[in-house]
Amino acid sequence: MRSSYLLVGRGPMSINLFLLPSTQGRVEVSRENKYLSTLHPGKVLGELAILYNCKRTATIKAATDCKLWAIERQCFQTIMMRTGLIRQAEYTDFLKSVPIFKDLPEETLIKISDVLEETYYNEGDYIIRQGARGDTFFIISKGQVKVTIKQPNSVDEKFIRTLRKGDFFGEKALQGDDLRTANIIVDDPEGVSCLVIDRETFNQLISGLDEIRTRYKDELTDRKRLNEEFENLRLSELRVIATLGVGGFGRVELVQVAGDPQRSFALKQMKKSQIVETRQQQHIMSEKEIMGEANCDFIVKLYKTFKDRKYLYMLMESCLGGELWTILRDKGHFDDGTTRFYTACVIEAFDYLHSRNIIYRDLKPENLLLDVNGYVKLVDFGFAKRLLHGRKTWTFCGTPEYVAPEVILNRGHDISADYWSLGVLMFELLTGTPPFTGADPMKTYNIILKGIDAIEFPRNITRNATVLIKKLCRDNPAERLGYQKGGISEIQKHKWFDGFNWEGLRTRTLTPPILPKVRNVIDTSNFDDYPPDADGPPADDLTGWDADF
């Protein structure tokens, strides 16, 4: 492969990671035709791009004949997912053998297993000393320890038993017994690894962990009435007024039904061939299913779907107040009160979704629309997904600045990733820019992985807002506010929301901070102008994957 280009900088998104085996080959690394370094056998190429899902940042050229091992992105993700599931299953099996855990539901055990930290101890180390105060519980994952007790009026320690992999100790500390009753000493020349959890973390998770409030009842009657109202509507009856937005798969048009000048709707049209080309079929079908069932005042309603040979269409309620992003762009940033109102609207939407085990995964100002009354609604559910209770998903998706670290690292994620993005949204609304911003996606991901504590907060962010953002953007998903006991109500009860009228928000009697000017049902003045689609109509797609759309 002499002089062949293995990877090209700024080229297409990575599908392969390469490894130079131990003996054969040498490659040169360059960027914009400038030599950077030479890699020898044993080095890995492309690991950042395959991990972070972004374009190549350097060019790799074979300097000699090379033999390389390669792994595709899909295979890499499968390995990461399988490894994560195996580890999760092993940890939960350990927990089931512990008396204080054995009666807990499976989803609770999974959450506890996620916060177990692995700690290593050398031979002869005292993990626990008799008589000392402690609040930590241990499960042995590798090696063995000996249990000894010091007798009264004696300097000698009496051997009690040996504990091995799967055995546990210190469980009474989680229930409030501070004083240790025995010594635990590493009795293995290769050392011991333990899975560890402390009392505070345990209490944050265990009490009321899955008591999700059910304030939102399934208003099936209302949803059914909506569906029936539009059941016989045909695509040919819709008249396009103007373009409201342009997205990755097509456009969103403001439309009216022929003969009904009192109302208007948003019609999202998506190119079928482009959906297939980018392998987003499942995401689109999930979007249709979730939005078609949702009946929440803080989520844009989907009324009906259509399809033809070239496009899929989604007829939705129109929110003529415009994108929150446009208002933020024009104003620069929002004050505390304005940010609080819009954040609260998102929290209400998340409360509705998360109580139904739905993760949103695409929070950003561009996906928040103002209705004519100034209230914010969540739109674009292309990345939303319904999860099995207590389970995770491994799909890499989202906007780079808002992606949670566990998504970047392929560790699996759940609704806790939405709380991370809520903290990022608060920061952006208060400052005008997200906290994690790089010149390209890979730099952004690296900044995210350094954590929220590495970010300098501007002075205009109040202390209470800073504390809340940092509690939402904890590196460990299980430690984020909203995911612990009390659920999302813990966010609502935070000091930053002191005095906020939650009931007024839900009943829509609270006055919004910004009241958009909307003259009539076809007024698009709160949206940017978009030129006509220069690409022309797409090719037909008759493969039938959208039969249930």
PEHUCOR-V665938 format. One record per backbone hydrogen bond with DSSP energy under -1.0 kcal/mol. CO is the residue of the C=O (numbers start at 0). NH is the residue of the N-H. Records with the same first field share a line. If there is no record, write none. Layout:
CO = NH ; NH
This chain:
0 = 3
3 = 61
6 = 59
7 = 10
14 = 72
16 = 70
17 = 44
18 = 68
19 = 41
25 = 62 ; 63
26 = 38
27 = 60
28 = 35 ; 36
29 = 58
30 = 33
33 = 30
36 = 28
38 = 26
39 = 42
42 = 19
44 = 17
45 = 49
46 = 50
47 = 51
48 = 52
53 = 13
55 = 9
58 = 29
59 = 5 ; 6
60 = 27
61 = 2
68 = 18
70 = 16
71 = 75
72 = 76
73 = 77
74 = 78
75 = 79
76 = 80
77 = 81
78 = 82
79 = 83
80 = 84
81 = 85
82 = 86
83 = 87
84 = 88
85 = 89
86 = 90
87 = 91
88 = 92
89 = 93
90 = 94
91 = 95
93 = 96
94 = 97
97 = 100 ; 101
100 = 103
104 = 108
105 = 109
106 = 110
107 = 111
108 = 112
109 = 113
111 = 114
116 = 195
118 = 193
120 = 191
121 = 124
124 = 185
127 = 183
128 = 131
131 = 179
134 = 198
136 = 196
137 = 168
138 = 194
139 = 165
141 = 192
143 = 186
144 = 162
145 = 184
146 = 159
147 = 182
148 = 157
150 = 153
155 = 150
157 = 148
160 = 146
162 = 144
163 = 166
166 = 139
168 = 137
169 = 172
170 = 173
171 = 176
177 = 133
179 = 130
182 = 147
183 = 126 ; 127
184 = 145
185 = 123
187 = 190
191 = 120
192 = 140 ; 141
193 = 118
194 = 138
195 = 116
196 = 136
197 = 201
198 = 202
199 = 203
200 = 204
201 = 205
202 = 206
203 = 484
207 = 210
209 = 211
216 = 218
217 = 219
218 = 222
219 = 223
220 = 224
221 = 225
222 = 226
223 = 227
224 = 228
225 = 229
229 = 232
233 = 236
234 = 237
236 = 257
238 = 255
241 = 253
244 = 251
248 = 270
249 = 246
250 = 268
251 = 243 ; 244
252 = 266
253 = 240 ; 241
254 = 264
255 = 238
256 = 259
264 = 254
265 = 315
266 = 252
267 = 313
269 = 311
270 = 274
271 = 275
272 = 276
273 = 277
274 = 279
275 = 278
279 = 283
280 = 284
281 = 285
282 = 286
283 = 287
284 = 288
285 = 289
286 = 290
287 = 291
289 = 293
295 = 298
297 = 377
300 = 316
303 = 314
305 = 312
308 = 540
309 = 271
310 = 307
311 = 269
312 = 305
313 = 267
314 = 302 ; 303
315 = 265
318 = 321
321 = 369
322 = 326
323 = 327
324 = 328
325 = 329
326 = 330
327 = 331
334 = 338
335 = 339
336 = 340
337 = 341
338 = 342
339 = 343
340 = 344
341 = 345
342 = 346
343 = 347
344 = 348
345 = 349
346 = 350
347 = 351
348 = 352
349 = 353
350 = 354
352 = 355 ; 357
353 = 356
356 = 386
358 = 384
363 = 366
364 = 324 ; 367
366 = 378
367 = 323
368 = 376
369 = 320
370 = 373
374 = 370
376 = 368
377 = 299
384 = 358
387 = 390
392 = 412
398 = 401
399 = 402
403 = 406 ; 407
404 = 408
405 = 410
406 = 409
412 = 392
413 = 416
414 = 417
415 = 419
416 = 420
417 = 421
418 = 422
419 = 423
420 = 424
421 = 425
422 = 426
423 = 427
424 = 428
425 = 429
426 = 430
427 = 431
428 = 333
439 = 443
440 = 444
441 = 445
442 = 446
443 = 447
444 = 448
447 = 450
450 = 453
451 = 454
457 = 460
461 = 465
462 = 466
463 = 467
464 = 468
465 = 469
466 = 470
467 = 471
468 = 472
470 = 480
475 = 478
476 = 479
479 = 482
483 = 486
485 = 488
486 = 489
487 = 491
488 = 492
490 = 493
493 = 496
494 = 497
496 = 499
499 = 501
500 = 504
501 = 505
502 = 506
503 = 508 ; 509
519 = 522
523 = 526
543 = 546
545 = 548
